[in-house]
Amino acid sequence: MSDRREEGRFGLSHAQRLDWLQLCRSENIGPRTFHSLIKRFGGAGGALAALPKFADQKVGGRPFRIAARDDCERELAALDRLGGRFIAVGEADYPAALGEIDGPPPLIAVRGDVRALARPMVAIVGSRNASAAGISFTDKLVRGLAEAGFVIASGLARGIDQSAHRASLQSGTIAVLAGGLDKIYPAEHIALANDICARGALLSEMPIGWEPRGRDFPRRNRLVSGLALGTVVIEAARRSGSLITARFANEQGREVFAVPGSPLDPRAEGANDLLRQGATLCTSSEDVIEALAPLVASGVTRRGGLFDEPVAGDDRLWDERDLDDQAVPRTHSPHQHEKMATPSPAPRRDMASGATTNLVERVQELLGPSPVTIDDLVRATGHSAAEIQAAIMELDILGQIGRHGGNRVSLLQS
């Protein structure tokens, strides 16, 4: 069967899907090389048959090795047991916007309600160490977008990602994983991941059993932005993984939105920089809906032109400190899966960050120059209003709290 038919309109047979998986899992064959081989040899089966003749050659300067067929069959079976399936680029259920990026993943593993993949999406990303104001704004933004029919895409990280997913559980949300579908990171989001599958989906291009490494998270960000018509950045430091997602969105020709923040809050520096570079201002869901309405109506996904200055090849926007180093393996083989360190049991976990902290310290982390209500802090931490008031009183005694009308508080800048 030819490449054109195999990539598209009639769907893959089981044997063809296994061929695609085997070619995808072969060492040093990424999406671009995969598509080149498909075109050259008329399909994945033809490419697999031809590759041994070129065993002495290298792909991108590196030797290649064809994945074992048995390993691929086991992965297919494991994904089926998990309740997921592979979708090939060009098949009916493959997200249309993702298929239009440069080098789309040939196969994506999906678990949940695949119907959500067919609806227009907005990506929402931001700080892992989100403020209460950022979490509150995320909730309002998501609910407005959901009412307009948008599905929310994000990366299942702590902070803004988590808040975006939670606010869109009933309307539909897509969580893109850096590891395999069976390797939820961070581990405390396993329950959230299961909830997402009811009306949304988990998505990954990585093999079943793959533990996420540091370099896999920017790769995941490319898919988060690629799924969406536009990406909204809420609270991002200057060297933040969220800025990588924004750059991917720009390179993919998608709209980039940024939520302005206080110039006194380091968590707002990255988003404010995006605004100076030409990102679309986002102060409400209407800003996003209005900008994307023509794209939804026409089906056009490509825009572009945000960043004027090229980014140097060694400009590391993504900061590994966004990860718990002890929980992410440094090296990995696709056939030798290391286990992540399991967090120690804790008496209480914070809903926004997933980290167990002293409540006074956590309230201090959530506060910034922008005033927030006690209710915002209650929602962000999962603690009672009385406990929040006690923590605020302690911070007030230390001279760190500013009080405002409407029972709002902010963090005084030193």
C-alpha positions as CSV (number, residue, x, y, z in Angstrom):
1,M,0.0,0.0,0.0
2,S,1.4,3.4,-0.9
3,D,2.5,6.0,1.5
4,R,-0.3,8.4,0.6
5,R,-3.0,5.9,1.4
6,E,-1.1,4.5,4.4
7,E,-0.8,7.9,5.9
8,G,-4.3,8.9,5.6
9,R,-7.8,8.5,4.6
10,F,-8.6,4.8,5.2
11,G,-6.7,4.2,8.4
12,L,-4.0,1.6,9.1
13,S,-4.5,-2.1,9.5
14,H,-3.0,-3.8,12.5
15,A,0.0,-5.0,10.6
16,Q,0.6,-1.5,9.2
17,R,0.3,0.1,12.6
18,L,2.9,-2.4,13.9
19,D,5.2,-1.4,11.1
20,W,4.8,2.2,11.9
21,L,5.5,1.6,15.6
22,Q,8.6,-0.5,14.8
23,L,9.9,2.3,12.5
24,C,9.1,5.0,15.1
25,R,10.8,3.1,17.9
26,S,14.0,2.4,15.9
27,E,17.0,4.3,17.2
28,N,17.8,7.7,15.7
29,I,14.7,7.8,13.5
30,G,12.7,10.9,14.5
31,P,9.5,12.3,13.0
32,R,11.3,14.0,10.0
33,T,13.4,10.9,9.2
34,F,10.3,8.7,9.6
35,H,8.3,10.8,7.0
36,S,11.3,10.9,4.6
37,L,11.6,7.1,4.8
38,I,7.8,6.6,4.3
39,K,7.9,8.8,1.1
40,R,11.1,7.1,-0.2
41,F,10.0,3.5,0.3
42,G,6.2,3.8,-0.1
43,G,5.3,2.9,3.5
44,A,6.7,1.8,6.9
45,G,6.9,-1.8,5.8
46,G,8.9,-0.9,2.7
47,A,11.3,1.2,4.9
48,L,11.8,-1.5,7.4
49,A,12.6,-4.0,4.6
50,A,15.1,-1.6,3.0
51,L,16.9,-0.3,6.1
52,P,19.1,-3.4,6.6
53,K,20.7,-2.7,3.2
54,F,21.9,0.6,4.6
55,A,23.2,-0.8,7.9
56,D,26.6,0.8,7.4
57,Q,25.1,4.3,6.8
58,K,24.1,6.7,9.5
59,V,20.9,8.7,10.2
60,G,21.8,12.3,11.0
61,G,25.4,11.3,11.6
62,R,24.4,8.6,14.0
63,P,24.0,4.8,13.4
64,F,20.5,3.4,13.5
65,R,19.1,0.2,14.9
66,I,15.7,-1.3,14.0
67,A,13.5,-1.9,17.0
68,A,12.7,-5.5,17.8
69,R,9.3,-6.6,16.5
70,D,8.5,-8.5,19.6
71,D,9.1,-5.3,21.7
72,C,6.7,-3.4,19.6
73,E,4.0,-6.1,19.8
74,R,4.4,-6.1,23.6
75,E,4.0,-2.3,23.6
76,L,0.8,-2.5,21.5
77,A,-0.6,-5.1,23.9
78,A,0.4,-3.0,27.0
79,L,-1.3,0.1,25.6
80,D,-4.4,-1.9,24.9
81,R,-4.5,-3.2,28.5
82,L,-4.2,0.4,29.6
83,G,-7.3,1.3,27.6
84,G,-5.4,3.4,25.1
85,R,-4.6,3.1,21.4
86,F,-2.2,4.5,18.8
87,I,-3.4,7.0,16.3
88,A,-1.3,7.7,13.1
89,V,-0.9,11.1,11.5
90,G,-3.5,11.4,8.8
91,E,-6.0,9.1,10.4
92,A,-9.4,10.6,11.2
93,D,-8.9,10.9,15.0
94,Y,-5.4,12.5,14.7
95,P,-5.7,16.1,15.9
96,A,-5.8,18.3,12.8
97,A,-3.7,21.1,14.2
98,L,-1.0,18.8,15.5
99,G,-0.8,17.2,12.0
100,E,0.1,20.6,10.5
101,I,3.3,21.3,12.6
102,D,6.7,20.7,11.2
103,G,7.6,17.0,11.9
104,P,4.4,15.9,13.6
105,P,4.7,12.7,15.6
106,P,3.9,9.8,13.3
107,L,2.1,8.0,16.1
108,I,0.5,9.3,19.3
109,A,-0.7,7.1,22.1
110,V,-4.0,8.3,23.5
111,R,-6.1,7.2,26.4
112,G,-9.5,8.7,27.1
113,D,-12.2,10.2,25.0
114,V,-10.6,10.8,21.6
115,R,-13.6,13.0,20.5
116,A,-12.0,15.8,22.5
117,L,-9.1,15.8,20.0
118,A,-11.4,17.0,17.2
119,R,-12.5,20.2,19.0
120,P,-10.6,23.5,18.8
121,M,-8.0,23.8,21.6
122,V,-6.3,26.5,23.6
123,A,-3.0,25.7,25.4
124,I,-2.6,27.1,28.8
125,V,0.8,27.0,30.5
126,G,2.6,28.8,33.3
127,S,4.6,28.7,36.5
128,R,4.8,25.5,38.5
129,N,5.2,27.8,41.6
130,A,2.0,29.6,40.7
131,S,0.6,32.4,42.8
132,A,-2.9,32.4,44.2
133,A,-3.8,35.2,41.8
134,G,-2.5,33.2,38.8
135,I,-4.5,30.2,39.9
136,S,-7.6,32.2,40.3
137,F,-7.2,33.9,36.9
138,T,-6.5,30.5,35.3
139,D,-9.8,29.2,36.6
140,K,-11.8,32.2,35.3
141,L,-10.0,32.0,31.9
142,V,-10.6,28.3,31.5
143,R,-14.3,28.5,32.3
144,G,-14.8,31.3,29.8
145,L,-13.0,29.4,27.1
146,A,-15.0,26.2,27.9
147,E,-18.3,28.1,27.5
148,A,-17.0,29.1,24.0
149,G,-16.4,25.5,23.1
150,F,-12.7,25.2,23.5
151,V,-10.8,22.2,24.9
152,I,-7.8,23.0,27.1
153,A,-4.4,21.5,26.4
154,S,-1.6,21.6,29.0
155,G,1.3,19.5,30.3
156,L,0.0,18.1,33.6
157,A,2.7,19.9,35.6
158,R,2.1,21.5,39.0
159,G,0.7,25.0,39.4
160,I,-0.9,26.6,36.3
161,D,-1.1,23.4,34.3
162,Q,-2.8,21.6,37.1
163,S,-5.3,24.4,37.6
164,A,-6.1,24.5,33.9
165,H,-6.8,20.8,33.8
166,R,-8.9,20.9,37.0
167,A,-11.0,23.8,35.8
168,S,-11.7,22.0,32.4
169,L,-12.5,18.5,33.6
170,Q,-16.2,18.8,32.8
171,S,-15.7,20.6,29.5
172,G,-12.7,18.6,28.1
173,T,-9.0,18.8,28.6
174,I,-5.9,17.2,27.0
175,A,-2.9,16.4,29.1
176,V,0.3,15.8,27.1
177,L,2.8,13.6,28.9
178,A,6.6,13.7,28.8
179,G,6.8,10.0,29.5
180,G,4.7,7.0,28.5
181,L,1.0,7.0,29.2
182,D,1.7,4.7,32.2
183,K,4.3,7.0,33.7
184,I,2.4,10.0,35.1
185,Y,4.7,12.8,36.3
186,P,4.4,14.1,38.9
187,A,3.2,11.0,40.7
188,E,0.6,12.9,42.8
189,H,-1.3,13.7,39.6
190,I,-2.2,10.1,38.9
191,A,-5.8,10.7,40.2
192,L,-6.1,13.9,38.1
193,A,-4.9,12.0,35.0
194,N,-7.6,9.4,35.6
195,D,-10.2,12.1,36.0
196,I,-9.1,13.8,32.7
197,C,-9.8,10.6,30.8
198,A,-13.6,10.8,31.5
199,R,-14.2,13.8,29.0
200,G,-10.7,14.4,27.7
201,A,-7.6,12.5,27.0
202,L,-4.0,11.8,27.9
203,L,-1.6,11.9,25.0
204,S,2.1,11.0,24.5
205,E,4.5,10.2,21.7
206,M,6.8,8.3,24.0
207,P,6.8,4.5,24.5
208,I,4.8,2.8,27.2
209,G,7.1,2.4,30.2
210,W,9.2,5.4,29.3
211,E,10.2,7.4,32.4
212,P,10.4,11.2,31.6
213,R,13.9,12.7,31.5
214,G,14.8,16.4,31.6
215,R,15.1,16.7,27.8
216,D,11.6,15.1,27.3
217,F,9.7,18.0,28.8
218,P,10.6,20.6,26.1
219,R,9.7,17.9,23.5
220,R,6.3,17.6,25.2
221,N,5.9,21.3,25.1
222,R,6.1,21.2,21.3
223,L,3.0,19.0,21.3
224,V,1.1,21.1,23.8
225,S,1.4,24.1,21.5
226,G,1.0,22.1,18.4
227,L,-2.5,20.8,19.5
228,A,-3.8,24.3,20.0
229,L,-4.8,27.3,17.9
230,G,-3.2,29.5,20.5
231,T,-1.1,29.3,23.6
232,V,-1.7,31.4,26.7
233,V,1.2,32.0,29.1
234,I,0.2,32.8,32.7
235,E,3.0,33.6,35.1
236,A,6.4,32.6,33.7
237,A,9.9,33.5,34.9
238,R,12.4,34.6,32.3
239,R,14.0,31.2,32.1
240,S,10.8,29.1,32.1
241,G,9.6,26.0,30.3
242,S,6.5,28.0,29.5
243,L,8.5,30.3,27.3
244,I,9.7,27.3,25.3
245,T,6.0,26.4,24.7
246,A,5.4,30.0,23.5
247,R,8.4,29.8,21.1
248,F,7.1,26.5,19.7
249,A,3.7,28.1,19.3
250,N,5.2,31.0,17.4
251,E,7.4,28.7,15.2
252,Q,4.2,26.6,14.5
253,G,2.4,29.8,13.3
254,R,0.0,29.8,16.3
255,E,-1.3,32.8,18.3
256,V,0.7,33.5,21.4
257,F,-1.1,35.2,24.3
258,A,0.4,36.5,27.6
259,V,-1.2,37.6,30.8
260,P,0.4,40.7,32.2
261,G,1.7,40.6,35.8
262,S,3.2,42.9,38.3
263,P,6.7,44.1,37.4
264,L,7.6,43.4,41.1
265,D,6.8,39.7,40.8
266,P,9.6,37.5,39.2
267,R,6.8,35.0,38.1
268,A,5.5,37.7,35.7
269,E,8.8,38.6,34.0
270,G,8.6,36.0,31.2
271,A,5.0,36.9,30.3
272,N,5.7,40.6,30.4
273,D,8.7,40.0,28.1
274,L,6.4,38.2,25.7
275,L,4.1,41.2,25.6
276,R,7.0,43.5,24.8
277,Q,7.9,41.2,21.9
278,G,4.4,41.4,20.5
279,A,2.3,38.7,22.1
280,T,-1.4,39.3,22.3
281,L,-2.5,40.8,25.6
282,C,-4.8,38.5,27.6
283,T,-6.8,39.9,30.4
284,S,-9.9,37.7,30.0
285,S,-11.3,34.8,28.0
286,E,-12.8,37.3,25.5
287,D,-9.4,38.4,24.4
288,V,-8.6,34.8,23.3
289,I,-12.0,34.0,21.9
290,E,-12.0,37.1,19.7
291,A,-8.5,36.5,18.3
292,L,-9.2,32.9,17.5
293,A,-12.7,33.1,16.2
294,P,-11.6,33.7,12.6
295,L,-9.3,30.6,12.8
296,V,-12.1,28.5,14.2
297,A,-14.4,29.6,11.5
298,S,-11.9,29.0,8.6
299,G,-10.0,26.0,10.0
300,V,-6.7,27.9,9.4
301,T,-4.2,27.2,12.1
302,R,-1.0,29.0,10.9
303,R,-0.3,32.6,11.9
304,G,3.2,33.5,13.2
305,G,5.7,36.4,13.5
306,L,6.0,37.1,17.2
307,F,9.8,36.9,17.9
308,D,11.9,39.3,15.8
309,E,15.3,38.1,17.2
310,P,16.5,34.6,16.5
311,V,17.2,32.5,19.5
312,A,20.8,31.3,19.8
313,G,21.2,27.5,19.6
314,D,22.6,27.4,23.1
315,D,20.0,29.7,24.7
316,R,18.5,27.4,27.4
317,L,15.1,28.8,28.2
318,W,14.0,25.7,30.0
319,D,15.2,25.4,33.5
320,E,15.9,21.9,34.9
321,R,15.0,23.2,38.3
322,D,11.3,22.9,37.2
323,L,11.9,19.2,37.9
324,D,12.7,17.3,41.0
325,D,16.2,16.1,40.1
326,Q,16.1,13.1,42.3
327,A,12.9,11.9,40.6
328,V,14.1,12.0,37.0
329,P,16.6,9.5,35.7
330,R,19.6,11.1,33.9
331,T,20.1,8.3,31.4
332,H,17.7,6.0,29.8
333,S,17.4,3.3,27.2
334,P,14.0,2.7,25.5
335,H,14.3,-1.0,26.5
336,Q,15.6,-0.5,30.0
337,H,13.1,1.6,32.0
338,E,14.3,3.0,35.3
339,K,11.9,3.5,38.1
340,M,11.2,7.0,39.4
341,A,11.9,7.6,43.0
342,T,8.6,7.3,44.9
343,P,7.8,10.3,47.1
344,S,7.7,9.6,50.8
345,P,4.2,9.5,52.4
346,A,3.1,12.9,53.7
347,P,0.4,13.9,56.0
348,R,-1.0,16.6,53.8
349,R,-0.4,17.8,50.2
350,D,-1.0,21.2,48.7
351,M,-3.6,21.1,45.9
352,A,-1.8,23.7,43.7
353,S,1.9,22.6,44.0
354,G,1.6,19.0,45.0
355,A,4.4,19.6,47.5
356,T,4.0,19.2,51.3
357,T,5.0,22.5,53.0
358,N,4.5,24.5,56.1
359,L,1.3,26.4,55.6
360,V,2.8,29.8,56.4
361,E,5.5,29.2,53.9
362,R,3.0,28.0,51.3
363,V,0.8,31.1,51.7
364,Q,3.8,33.3,51.4
365,E,4.7,31.5,48.1
366,L,1.2,32.0,46.8
367,L,1.1,35.7,47.5
368,G,2.6,38.4,45.3
369,P,2.2,42.1,44.7
370,S,-1.4,41.5,43.3
371,P,-4.0,41.3,46.0
372,V,-6.0,38.1,46.3
373,T,-8.9,37.0,48.5
374,I,-8.9,34.6,51.3
375,D,-11.1,32.4,49.2
376,D,-8.5,32.3,46.5
377,L,-5.9,31.0,49.0
378,V,-8.4,28.4,50.4
379,R,-8.9,27.1,46.8
380,A,-5.2,27.1,46.1
381,T,-4.2,25.2,49.2
382,G,-7.1,23.1,50.2
383,H,-6.9,24.4,53.8
384,S,-9.8,25.9,55.7
385,A,-10.4,29.7,55.9
386,A,-9.5,29.6,59.6
387,E,-6.1,28.0,58.9
388,I,-5.4,30.5,56.1
389,Q,-6.4,33.4,58.4
390,A,-4.0,32.1,61.1
391,A,-1.1,31.9,58.5
392,I,-1.9,35.4,57.3
393,M,-1.9,36.7,60.9
394,E,1.6,35.2,61.4
395,L,2.9,36.8,58.2
396,D,1.2,40.1,59.2
397,I,3.1,40.0,62.6
398,L,6.3,39.6,60.6
399,G,5.4,42.7,58.5
400,Q,5.1,40.8,55.2
401,I,1.4,41.3,54.5
402,G,-0.4,44.2,52.9
403,R,-4.2,44.4,53.5
404,H,-6.6,45.7,50.9
405,G,-10.4,46.3,50.6
406,G,-12.6,43.3,50.0
407,N,-10.7,41.1,52.5
408,R,-7.8,40.9,50.1
409,V,-4.1,40.6,51.0
410,S,-0.8,40.9,49.1
411,L,2.9,40.3,49.8
412,L,4.9,43.4,50.7
413,Q,8.0,43.7,48.7
414,S,11.2,44.0,50.7
